[in-house]
Amino acid sequence: MAYPINWNLDRIFPGGIDSPQLKQRLSELATALPAFTTAVNVWQFETDQPTFAGFSALLTESERLQKGIATAGTFANMILSADAKNQQVGPVLSQIADLDTTYQAAMTPLVKKLVALTADQFAQLIAVPSFAEIRFNLSEIRQQGQELLDDATEALITALAIDGYNGWSQHYDTLSANLSFDVDLPDGPVQLSAGQAQNRFESDLDADNRAKVFNVWEQTWQANAPIFADTLNHLAGFRLTNYRAHHQSDYMAKPLELNRMQPSTLNQMWSTVSANKGPFVAYLQQKAKLLGHTSMPWQDQWAPVVVGDFTPKIYTFDEAAEFIITNFKKFSPKMADFAQQAFEHGWIEAEDRPGKRPGGYMTSVPDIKEGRIFMTFDGSASGVSTLAHELGHAFHSSLLEDLPALRQDYAMNVAETASTFAELIVASATVEAASSPEEKLNLLDTKMSNPIAMLLNIHARYLFERKFYDARQHGTVTVPALQSMMQAAQEEAYAGGITSFDPMYWADKLHFFIDDVPFYNFPYTFGYLFSSGIYAKAQTTPNFEDQYIALLIDTANMSTEDLAKKHLGVDLSQPAFWQQGIDLAAKDGQAFIDLSQKYLK
């Protein structure tokens, strides 16, 4: 079957960024916000009891406004992702940001009214049957609301964030999207976007090409280092200032709170990872030998392993779609049906072309209860896994779309569970489908790219951010210091597995510049290891689909630790659970080493 390789945005607002329907939606939101603000200000617990119909109406209107703003914002961002130089999007995004600021300012006094309730009053409120599904969420809002400042100050901080916190994050997107990587290759000079350049130095079969592209990659980011350092420093500076204003001295408190996660869980995860570097270092050293190196250079950690007469399969987009649907079906027919719908209805922007932003993501479109996926599909097995990853996100979101908005707000760490689980299904399937030892070796290597990323690369990102935020609390961090911190973090995290590094990684990795979730790194490792536990359980549990879906539906309804206890029966503060996931990955690494021995020269 032929599937569209470009997404359909007309189902959201026809006509692109100039859509009359988009303008009408924004106008309607702007008109509704003042009335909502007034309704919040006049609401009183005493006059609304015992049914709390007024509070229920506020929640309903809040959800409608939130969904409208989110739909408009994600629509504009999707247009900019697919056409990074579209100058018409900026003003629309600014208008949407103003609406969101007004909405957030209206919500602040409602949250503070919840905080002001006595324990008995709050218990009376959440005892109302219509609030049963969101009792956890309302309790969480009340708890987190205790740190709020006065309404005027909170409104000012939110307004300043548009051109501060959020502005610096958007500035990075603009800067990175406009970089050009000009490389002289044997078949002629090429001009690559950031996304294309990264795909090229990670997946090109020719080692010289990889080295040339990576050399230009480093030089280009280095040439622009001062502006990226300014961007990172200002974004982090705003974040730290905001923390201090709210009397938060620990910069890790907010990331952990947003992930509904205890420090003991995070510390145990990284402690177990740090104690288990050996199998992954051994894998990288063996791979280096297969690639003809005495040690592993940074850019070749992603390089495909090709031995004998094997040529890596290049998937068409249609082949990738069918492969994903087929293998999803083995674990969950509902996942497979969902993926089929996404492919058939044009929910995916996958074309490999210049002018697109680098990276990939999945985003929800709440007004129409659909998702959209953005990526640049290169036809590799890794690209198929990435596509499956984003479909996992979309499936997770689809399960929650009929629940109240508060029950859809799952944390990033558990968000990465469904995506990584989907990716693991597809990566394992490619290995099982191998028709020769040479193909199996290549696909084992592709599968190993995930644990290397999660247990080594992301560990380096986490270590770097800890060093950076420690330093940023005392002033601006210079380019040489950023480079030194990054290389030191990579050396520690890779533990001898690689011998050349990417000291500009702090600039070329988008995740450091994301504003909505601070420390946008450790949730990936959590999600990877959490999904490994789920995958192991799926192998031995009949009718696992129902249990899996029940877990996903609960992801915004309890703490991370309670979720694991309820659905997996495990204690995340103990090493056993983390060790299980690491051991599964180490087993693949050993299989790679064993299979590759006969191909060493």
Secondary structure as a PSIPRED ss2 file (coil, helix, strand):
# PSIPRED VFORMAT (PSIPRED V4.0)

   1 M C   1.000  0.000  0.000
   2 A C   1.000  0.000  0.000
   3 Y C   1.000  0.000  0.000
   4 P C   1.000  0.000  0.000
   5 I C   1.000  0.000  0.000
   6 N C   1.000  0.000  0.000
   7 W C   1.000  0.000  0.000
   8 N C   1.000  0.000  0.000
   9 L C   1.000  0.000  0.000
  10 D C   1.000  0.000  0.000
  11 R C   1.000  0.000  0.000
  12 I C   1.000  0.000  0.000
  13 F C   1.000  0.000  0.000
  14 P C   1.000  0.000  0.000
  15 G C   1.000  0.000  0.000
  16 G H   0.000  1.000  0.000
  17 I H   0.000  1.000  0.000
  18 D H   0.000  1.000  0.000
  19 S C   1.000  0.000  0.000
  20 P H   0.000  1.000  0.000
  21 Q H   0.000  1.000  0.000
  22 L H   0.000  1.000  0.000
  23 K H   0.000  1.000  0.000
  24 Q H   0.000  1.000  0.000
  25 R H   0.000  1.000  0.000
  26 L H   0.000  1.000  0.000
  27 S H   0.000  1.000  0.000
  28 E H   0.000  1.000  0.000
  29 L H   0.000  1.000  0.000
  30 A H   0.000  1.000  0.000
  31 T H   0.000  1.000  0.000
  32 A H   0.000  1.000  0.000
  33 L H   0.000  1.000  0.000
  34 P H   0.000  1.000  0.000
  35 A H   0.000  1.000  0.000
  36 F H   0.000  1.000  0.000
  37 T H   0.000  1.000  0.000
  38 T H   0.000  1.000  0.000
  39 A H   0.000  1.000  0.000
  40 V H   0.000  1.000  0.000
  41 N H   0.000  1.000  0.000
  42 V H   0.000  1.000  0.000
  43 W C   1.000  0.000  0.000
  44 Q C   1.000  0.000  0.000
  45 F H   0.000  1.000  0.000
  46 E H   0.000  1.000  0.000
  47 T H   0.000  1.000  0.000
  48 D H   0.000  1.000  0.000
  49 Q C   1.000  0.000  0.000
  50 P C   1.000  0.000  0.000
  51 T C   1.000  0.000  0.000
  52 F C   1.000  0.000  0.000
  53 A H   0.000  1.000  0.000
  54 G H   0.000  1.000  0.000
  55 F H   0.000  1.000  0.000
  56 S H   0.000  1.000  0.000
  57 A H   0.000  1.000  0.000
  58 L H   0.000  1.000  0.000
  59 L H   0.000  1.000  0.000
  60 T H   0.000  1.000  0.000
  61 E H   0.000  1.000  0.000
  62 S H   0.000  1.000  0.000
  63 E H   0.000  1.000  0.000
  64 R H   0.000  1.000  0.000
  65 L H   0.000  1.000  0.000
  66 Q H   0.000  1.000  0.000
  67 K H   0.000  1.000  0.000
  68 G H   0.000  1.000  0.000
  69 I H   0.000  1.000  0.000
  70 A H   0.000  1.000  0.000
  71 T H   0.000  1.000  0.000
  72 A H   0.000  1.000  0.000
  73 G H   0.000  1.000  0.000
  74 T H   0.000  1.000  0.000
  75 F H   0.000  1.000  0.000
  76 A H   0.000  1.000  0.000
  77 N H   0.000  1.000  0.000
  78 M H   0.000  1.000  0.000
  79 I H   0.000  1.000  0.000
  80 L H   0.000  1.000  0.000
  81 S H   0.000  1.000  0.000
  82 A H   0.000  1.000  0.000
  83 D C   1.000  0.000  0.000
  84 A C   1.000  0.000  0.000
  85 K C   1.000  0.000  0.000
  86 N C   1.000  0.000  0.000
  87 Q C   1.000  0.000  0.000
  88 Q C   1.000  0.000  0.000
  89 V H   0.000  1.000  0.000
  90 G H   0.000  1.000  0.000
  91 P H   0.000  1.000  0.000
  92 V H   0.000  1.000  0.000
  93 L H   0.000  1.000  0.000
  94 S H   0.000  1.000  0.000
  95 Q H   0.000  1.000  0.000
  96 I H   0.000  1.000  0.000
  97 A H   0.000  1.000  0.000
  98 D H   0.000  1.000  0.000
  99 L H   0.000  1.000  0.000
 100 D H   0.000  1.000  0.000
 101 T H   0.000  1.000  0.000
 102 T H   0.000  1.000  0.000
 103 Y H   0.000  1.000  0.000
 104 Q H   0.000  1.000  0.000
 105 A H   0.000  1.000  0.000
 106 A H   0.000  1.000  0.000
 107 M H   0.000  1.000  0.000
 108 T H   0.000  1.000  0.000
 109 P H   0.000  1.000  0.000
 110 L H   0.000  1.000  0.000
 111 V H   0.000  1.000  0.000
 112 K H   0.000  1.000  0.000
 113 K H   0.000  1.000  0.000
 114 L H   0.000  1.000  0.000
 115 V H   0.000  1.000  0.000
 116 A H   0.000  1.000  0.000
 117 L C   1.000  0.000  0.000
 118 T C   1.000  0.000  0.000
 119 A H   0.000  1.000  0.000
 120 D H   0.000  1.000  0.000
 121 Q H   0.000  1.000  0.000
 122 F H   0.000  1.000  0.000
 123 A H   0.000  1.000  0.000
 124 Q H   0.000  1.000  0.000
 125 L H   0.000  1.000  0.000
 126 I H   0.000  1.000  0.000
 127 A C   1.000  0.000  0.000
 128 V C   1.000  0.000  0.000
 129 P H   0.000  1.000  0.000
 130 S H   0.000  1.000  0.000
 131 F H   0.000  1.000  0.000
 132 A H   0.000  1.000  0.000
 133 E H   0.000  1.000  0.000
 134 I H   0.000  1.000  0.000
 135 R H   0.000  1.000  0.000
 136 F H   0.000  1.000  0.000
 137 N H   0.000  1.000  0.000
 138 L H   0.000  1.000  0.000
 139 S H   0.000  1.000  0.000
 140 E H   0.000  1.000  0.000
 141 I H   0.000  1.000  0.000
 142 R H   0.000  1.000  0.000
 143 Q H   0.000  1.000  0.000
 144 Q H   0.000  1.000  0.000
 145 G H   0.000  1.000  0.000
 146 Q H   0.000  1.000  0.000
 147 E H   0.000  1.000  0.000
 148 L C   1.000  0.000  0.000
 149 L C   1.000  0.000  0.000
 150 D C   1.000  0.000  0.000
 151 D H   0.000  1.000  0.000
 152 A H   0.000  1.000  0.000
 153 T H   0.000  1.000  0.000
 154 E H   0.000  1.000  0.000
 155 A H   0.000  1.000  0.000
 156 L H   0.000  1.000  0.000
 157 I H   0.000  1.000  0.000
 158 T H   0.000  1.000  0.000
 159 A H   0.000  1.000  0.000
 160 L H   0.000  1.000  0.000
 161 A H   0.000  1.000  0.000
 162 I H   0.000  1.000  0.000
 163 D H   0.000  1.000  0.000
 164 G C   1.000  0.000  0.000
 165 Y H   0.000  1.000  0.000
 166 N H   0.000  1.000  0.000
 167 G H   0.000  1.000  0.000
 168 W H   0.000  1.000  0.000
 169 S H   0.000  1.000  0.000
 170 Q H   0.000  1.000  0.000
 171 H H   0.000  1.000  0.000
 172 Y H   0.000  1.000  0.000
 173 D H   0.000  1.000  0.000
 174 T H   0.000  1.000  0.000
 175 L H   0.000  1.000  0.000
 176 S H   0.000  1.000  0.000
 177 A H   0.000  1.000  0.000
 178 N C   1.000  0.000  0.000
 179 L C   1.000  0.000  0.000
 180 S C   1.000  0.000  0.000
 181 F E   0.000  0.000  1.000
 182 D E   0.000  0.000  1.000
 183 V E   0.000  0.000  1.000
 184 D E   0.000  0.000  1.000
 185 L E   0.000  0.000  1.000
 186 P C   1.000  0.000  0.000
 187 D C   1.000  0.000  0.000
 188 G E   0.000  0.000  1.000
 189 P E   0.000  0.000  1.000
 190 V E   0.000  0.000  1.000
 191 Q E   0.000  0.000  1.000
 192 L E   0.000  0.000  1.000
 193 S C   1.000  0.000  0.000
 194 A H   0.000  1.000  0.000
 195 G H   0.000  1.000  0.000
 196 Q H   0.000  1.000  0.000
 197 A H   0.000  1.000  0.000
 198 Q H   0.000  1.000  0.000
 199 N H   0.000  1.000  0.000
 200 R H   0.000  1.000  0.000
 201 F H   0.000  1.000  0.000
 202 E H   0.000  1.000  0.000
 203 S H   0.000  1.000  0.000
 204 D C   1.000  0.000  0.000
 205 L C   1.000  0.000  0.000
 206 D C   1.000  0.000  0.000
 207 A H   0.000  1.000  0.000
 208 D H   0.000  1.000  0.000
 209 N H   0.000  1.000  0.000
 210 R H   0.000  1.000  0.000
 211 A H   0.000  1.000  0.000
 212 K H   0.000  1.000  0.000
 213 V H   0.000  1.000  0.000
 214 F H   0.000  1.000  0.000
 215 N H   0.000  1.000  0.000
 216 V H   0.000  1.000  0.000
 217 W H   0.000  1.000  0.000
 218 E H   0.000  1.000  0.000
 219 Q H   0.000  1.000  0.000
 220 T H   0.000  1.000  0.000
 221 W H   0.000  1.000  0.000
 222 Q H   0.000  1.000  0.000
 223 A H   0.000  1.000  0.000
 224 N C   1.000  0.000  0.000
 225 A H   0.000  1.000  0.000
 226 P H   0.000  1.000  0.000
 227 I H   0.000  1.000  0.000
 228 F H   0.000  1.000  0.000
 229 A H   0.000  1.000  0.000
 230 D H   0.000  1.000  0.000
 231 T H   0.000  1.000  0.000
 232 L H   0.000  1.000  0.000
 233 N H   0.000  1.000  0.000
 234 H H   0.000  1.000  0.000
 235 L H   0.000  1.000  0.000
 236 A H   0.000  1.000  0.000
 237 G H   0.000  1.000  0.000
 238 F H   0.000  1.000  0.000
 239 R H   0.000  1.000  0.000
 240 L H   0.000  1.000  0.000
 241 T H   0.000  1.000  0.000
 242 N H   0.000  1.000  0.000
 243 Y H   0.000  1.000  0.000
 244 R H   0.000  1.000  0.000
 245 A H   0.000  1.000  0.000
 246 H C   1.000  0.000  0.000
 247 H C   1.000  0.000  0.000
 248 Q C   1.000  0.000  0.000
 249 S C   1.000  0.000  0.000
 250 D C   1.000  0.000  0.000
 251 Y C   1.000  0.000  0.000
 252 M C   1.000  0.000  0.000
 253 A H   0.000  1.000  0.000
 254 K H   0.000  1.000  0.000
 255 P H   0.000  1.000  0.000
 256 L H   0.000  1.000  0.000
 257 E H   0.000  1.000  0.000
 258 L H   0.000  1.000  0.000
 259 N C   1.000  0.000  0.000
 260 R C   1.000  0.000  0.000
 261 M C   1.000  0.000  0.000
 262 Q C   1.000  0.000  0.000
 263 P H   0.000  1.000  0.000
 264 S H   0.000  1.000  0.000
 265 T H   0.000  1.000  0.000
 266 L H   0.000  1.000  0.000
 267 N H   0.000  1.000  0.000
 268 Q H   0.000  1.000  0.000
 269 M H   0.000  1.000  0.000
 270 W H   0.000  1.000  0.000
 271 S H   0.000  1.000  0.000
 272 T H   0.000  1.000  0.000
 273 V H   0.000  1.000  0.000
 274 S H   0.000  1.000  0.000
 275 A C   1.000  0.000  0.000
 276 N C   1.000  0.000  0.000
 277 K C   1.000  0.000  0.000
 278 G H   0.000  1.000  0.000
 279 P H   0.000  1.000  0.000
 280 F H   0.000  1.000  0.000
 281 V H   0.000  1.000  0.000
 282 A H   0.000  1.000  0.000
 283 Y H   0.000  1.000  0.000
 284 L H   0.000  1.000  0.000
 285 Q H   0.000  1.000  0.000
 286 Q H   0.000  1.000  0.000
 287 K H   0.000  1.000  0.000
 288 A H   0.000  1.000  0.000
 289 K H   0.000  1.000  0.000
 290 L H   0.000  1.000  0.000
 291 L C   1.000  0.000  0.000
 292 G C   1.000  0.000  0.000
 293 H C   1.000  0.000  0.000
 294 T C   1.000  0.000  0.000
 295 S C   1.000  0.000  0.000
 296 M C   1.000  0.000  0.000
 297 P C   1.000  0.000  0.000
 298 W H   0.000  1.000  0.000
 299 Q H   0.000  1.000  0.000
 300 D H   0.000  1.000  0.000
 301 Q H   0.000  1.000  0.000
 302 W H   0.000  1.000  0.000
 303 A C   1.000  0.000  0.000
 304 P C   1.000  0.000  0.000
 305 V C   1.000  0.000  0.000
 306 V C   1.000  0.000  0.000
 307 V C   1.000  0.000  0.000
 308 G C   1.000  0.000  0.000
 309 D C   1.000  0.000  0.000
 310 F C   1.000  0.000  0.000
 311 T C   1.000  0.000  0.000
 312 P C   1.000  0.000  0.000
 313 K C   1.000  0.000  0.000
 314 I C   1.000  0.000  0.000
 315 Y C   1.000  0.000  0.000
 316 T C   1.000  0.000  0.000
 317 F H   0.000  1.000  0.000
 318 D H   0.000  1.000  0.000
 319 E H   0.000  1.000  0.000
 320 A H   0.000  1.000  0.000
 321 A H   0.000  1.000  0.000
 322 E H   0.000  1.000  0.000
 323 F H   0.000  1.000  0.000
 324 I H   0.000  1.000  0.000
 325 I H   0.000  1.000  0.000
 326 T H   0.000  1.000  0.000
 327 N H   0.000  1.000  0.000
 328 F H   0.000  1.000  0.000
 329 K H   0.000  1.000  0.000
 330 K H   0.000  1.000  0.000
 331 F H   0.000  1.000  0.000
 332 S C   1.000  0.000  0.000
 333 P H   0.000  1.000  0.000
 334 K H   0.000  1.000  0.000
 335 M H   0.000  1.000  0.000
 336 A H   0.000  1.000  0.000
 337 D H   0.000  1.000  0.000
 338 F H   0.000  1.000  0.000
 339 A H   0.000  1.000  0.000
 340 Q H   0.000  1.000  0.000
 341 Q H   0.000  1.000  0.000
 342 A H   0.000  1.000  0.000
 343 F H   0.000  1.000  0.000
 344 E H   0.000  1.000  0.000
 345 H C   1.000  0.000  0.000
 346 G C   1.000  0.000  0.000
 347 W C   1.000  0.000  0.000
 348 I E   0.000  0.000  1.000
 349 E E   0.000  0.000  1.000
 350 A C   1.000  0.000  0.000
 351 E C   1.000  0.000  0.000
 352 D C   1.000  0.000  0.000
 353 R C   1.000  0.000  0.000
 354 P C   1.000  0.000  0.000
 355 G C   1.000  0.000  0.000
 356 K C   1.000  0.000  0.000
 357 R C   1.000  0.000  0.000
 358 P C   1.000  0.000  0.000
 359 G C   1.000  0.000  0.000
 360 G C   1.000  0.000  0.000
 361 Y E   0.000  0.000  1.000
 362 M E   0.000  0.000  1.000
 363 T E   0.000  0.000  1.000
 364 S E   0.000  0.000  1.000
 365 V E   0.000  0.000  1.000
 366 P C   1.000  0.000  0.000
 367 D C   1.000  0.000  0.000
 368 I C   1.000  0.000  0.000
 369 K C   1.000  0.000  0.000
 370 E E   0.000  0.000  1.000
 371 G E   0.000  0.000  1.000
 372 R E   0.000  0.000  1.000
 373 I E   0.000  0.000  1.000
 374 F E   0.000  0.000  1.000
 375 M C   1.000  0.000  0.000
 376 T C   1.000  0.000  0.000
 377 F C   1.000  0.000  0.000
 378 D C   1.000  0.000  0.000
 379 G C   1.000  0.000  0.000
 380 S C   1.000  0.000  0.000
 381 A H   0.000  1.000  0.000
 382 S H   0.000  1.000  0.000
 383 G H   0.000  1.000  0.000
 384 V H   0.000  1.000  0.000
 385 S H   0.000  1.000  0.000
 386 T H   0.000  1.000  0.000
 387 L H   0.000  1.000  0.000
 388 A H   0.000  1.000  0.000
 389 H H   0.000  1.000  0.000
 390 E H   0.000  1.000  0.000
 391 L H   0.000  1.000  0.000
 392 G H   0.000  1.000  0.000
 393 H H   0.000  1.000  0.000
 394 A H   0.000  1.000  0.000
 395 F H   0.000  1.000  0.000
 396 H H   0.000  1.000  0.000
 397 S H   0.000  1.000  0.000
 398 S H   0.000  1.000  0.000
 399 L H   0.000  1.000  0.000
 400 L H   0.000  1.000  0.000
 401 E C   1.000  0.000  0.000
 402 D C   1.000  0.000  0.000
 403 L C   1.000  0.000  0.000
 404 P C   1.000  0.000  0.000
 405 A H   0.000  1.000  0.000
 406 L H   0.000  1.000  0.000
 407 R H   0.000  1.000  0.000
 408 Q H   0.000  1.000  0.000
 409 D C   1.000  0.000  0.000
 410 Y C   1.000  0.000  0.000
 411 A C   1.000  0.000  0.000
 412 M H   0.000  1.000  0.000
 413 N H   0.000  1.000  0.000
 414 V H   0.000  1.000  0.000
 415 A H   0.000  1.000  0.000
 416 E H   0.000  1.000  0.000
 417 T H   0.000  1.000  0.000
 418 A H   0.000  1.000  0.000
 419 S H   0.000  1.000  0.000
 420 T H   0.000  1.000  0.000
 421 F H   0.000  1.000  0.000
 422 A H   0.000  1.000  0.000
 423 E H   0.000  1.000  0.000
 424 L H   0.000  1.000  0.000
 425 I H   0.000  1.000  0.000
 426 V H   0.000  1.000  0.000
 427 A H   0.000  1.000  0.000
 428 S H   0.000  1.000  0.000
 429 A H   0.000  1.000  0.000
 430 T H   0.000  1.000  0.000
 431 V H   0.000  1.000  0.000
 432 E H   0.000  1.000  0.000
 433 A C   1.000  0.000  0.000
 434 A C   1.000  0.000  0.000
 435 S C   1.000  0.000  0.000
 436 S C   1.000  0.000  0.000
 437 P H   0.000  1.000  0.000
 438 E H   0.000  1.000  0.000
 439 E H   0.000  1.000  0.000
 440 K H   0.000  1.000  0.000
 441 L H   0.000  1.000  0.000
 442 N H   0.000  1.000  0.000
 443 L H   0.000  1.000  0.000
 444 L H   0.000  1.000  0.000
 445 D H   0.000  1.000  0.000
 446 T H   0.000  1.000  0.000
 447 K H   0.000  1.000  0.000
 448 M H   0.000  1.000  0.000
 449 S H   0.000  1.000  0.000
 450 N H   0.000  1.000  0.000
 451 P H   0.000  1.000  0.000
 452 I H   0.000  1.000  0.000
 453 A H   0.000  1.000  0.000
 454 M H   0.000  1.000  0.000
 455 L H   0.000  1.000  0.000
 456 L H   0.000  1.000  0.000
 457 N H   0.000  1.000  0.000
 458 I H   0.000  1.000  0.000
 459 H H   0.000  1.000  0.000
 460 A H   0.000  1.000  0.000
 461 R H   0.000  1.000  0.000
 462 Y H   0.000  1.000  0.000
 463 L H   0.000  1.000  0.000
 464 F H   0.000  1.000  0.000
 465 E H   0.000  1.000  0.000
 466 R H   0.000  1.000  0.000
 467 K H   0.000  1.000  0.000
 468 F H   0.000  1.000  0.000
 469 Y H   0.000  1.000  0.000
 470 D H   0.000  1.000  0.000
 471 A H   0.000  1.000  0.000
 472 R H   0.000  1.000  0.000
 473 Q C   1.000  0.000  0.000
 474 H C   1.000  0.000  0.000
 475 G C   1.000  0.000  0.000
 476 T C   1.000  0.000  0.000
 477 V C   1.000  0.000  0.000
 478 T C   1.000  0.000  0.000
 479 V H   0.000  1.000  0.000
 480 P H   0.000  1.000  0.000
 481 A H   0.000  1.000  0.000
 482 L H   0.000  1.000  0.000
 483 Q H   0.000  1.000  0.000
 484 S H   0.000  1.000  0.000
 485 M H   0.000  1.000  0.000
 486 M H   0.000  1.000  0.000
 487 Q H   0.000  1.000  0.000
 488 A H   0.000  1.000  0.000
 489 A H   0.000  1.000  0.000
 490 Q H   0.000  1.000  0.000
 491 E H   0.000  1.000  0.000
 492 E H   0.000  1.000  0.000
 493 A H   0.000  1.000  0.000
 494 Y H   0.000  1.000  0.000
 495 A C   1.000  0.000  0.000
 496 G C   1.000  0.000  0.000
 497 G C   1.000  0.000  0.000
 498 I C   1.000  0.000  0.000
 499 T C   1.000  0.000  0.000
 500 S C   1.000  0.000  0.000
 501 F C   1.000  0.000  0.000
 502 D C   1.000  0.000  0.000
 503 P C   1.000  0.000  0.000
 504 M C   1.000  0.000  0.000
 505 Y H   0.000  1.000  0.000
 506 W H   0.000  1.000  0.000
 507 A H   0.000  1.000  0.000
 508 D H   0.000  1.000  0.000
 509 K C   1.000  0.000  0.000
 510 L H   0.000  1.000  0.000
 511 H H   0.000  1.000  0.000
 512 F H   0.000  1.000  0.000
 513 F H   0.000  1.000  0.000
 514 I C   1.000  0.000  0.000
 515 D C   1.000  0.000  0.000
 516 D C   1.000  0.000  0.000
 517 V C   1.000  0.000  0.000
 518 P C   1.000  0.000  0.000
 519 F C   1.000  0.000  0.000
 520 Y C   1.000  0.000  0.000
 521 N C   1.000  0.000  0.000
 522 F H   0.000  1.000  0.000
 523 P H   0.000  1.000  0.000
 524 Y H   0.000  1.000  0.000
 525 T H   0.000  1.000  0.000
 526 F H   0.000  1.000  0.000
 527 G H   0.000  1.000  0.000
 528 Y H   0.000  1.000  0.000
 529 L H   0.000  1.000  0.000
 530 F H   0.000  1.000  0.000
 531 S H   0.000  1.000  0.000
 532 S H   0.000  1.000  0.000
 533 G H   0.000  1.000  0.000
 534 I H   0.000  1.000  0.000
 535 Y H   0.000  1.000  0.000
 536 A H   0.000  1.000  0.000
 537 K H   0.000  1.000  0.000
 538 A H   0.000  1.000  0.000
 539 Q H   0.000  1.000  0.000
 540 T H   0.000  1.000  0.000
 541 T C   1.000  0.000  0.000
 542 P C   1.000  0.000  0.000
 543 N C   1.000  0.000  0.000
 544 F H   0.000  1.000  0.000
 545 E H   0.000  1.000  0.000
 546 D H   0.000  1.000  0.000
 547 Q H   0.000  1.000  0.000
 548 Y H   0.000  1.000  0.000
 549 I H   0.000  1.000  0.000
 550 A H   0.000  1.000  0.000
 551 L H   0.000  1.000  0.000
 552 L H   0.000  1.000  0.000
 553 I H   0.000  1.000  0.000
 554 D C   1.000  0.000  0.000
 555 T C   1.000  0.000  0.000
 556 A C   1.000  0.000  0.000
 557 N C   1.000  0.000  0.000
 558 M C   1.000  0.000  0.000
 559 S C   1.000  0.000  0.000
 560 T H   0.000  1.000  0.000
 561 E H   0.000  1.000  0.000
 562 D H   0.000  1.000  0.000
 563 L H   0.000  1.000  0.000
 564 A H   0.000  1.000  0.000
 565 K H   0.000  1.000  0.000
 566 K H   0.000  1.000  0.000
 567 H H   0.000  1.000  0.000
 568 L H   0.000  1.000  0.000
 569 G C   1.000  0.000  0.000
 570 V C   1.000  0.000  0.000
 571 D C   1.000  0.000  0.000
 572 L C   1.000  0.000  0.000
 573 S C   1.000  0.000  0.000
 574 Q C   1.000  0.000  0.000
 575 P H   0.000  1.000  0.000
 576 A H   0.000  1.000  0.000
 577 F H   0.000  1.000  0.000
 578 W H   0.000  1.000  0.000
 579 Q H   0.000  1.000  0.000
 580 Q H   0.000  1.000  0.000
 581 G H   0.000  1.000  0.000
 582 I H   0.000  1.000  0.000
 583 D H   0.000  1.000  0.000
 584 L H   0.000  1.000  0.000
 585 A H   0.000  1.000  0.000
 586 A H   0.000  1.000  0.000
 587 K H   0.000  1.000  0.000
 588 D H   0.000  1.000  0.000
 589 G H   0.000  1.000  0.000
 590 Q H   0.000  1.000  0.000
 591 A H   0.000  1.000  0.000
 592 F H   0.000  1.000  0.000
 593 I H   0.000  1.000  0.000
 594 D H   0.000  1.000  0.000
 595 L H   0.000  1.000  0.000
 596 S H   0.000  1.000  0.000
 597 Q H   0.000  1.000  0.000
 598 K H   0.000  1.000  0.000
 599 Y H   0.000  1.000  0.000
 600 L C   1.000  0.000  0.000
 601 K C   1.000  0.000  0.000
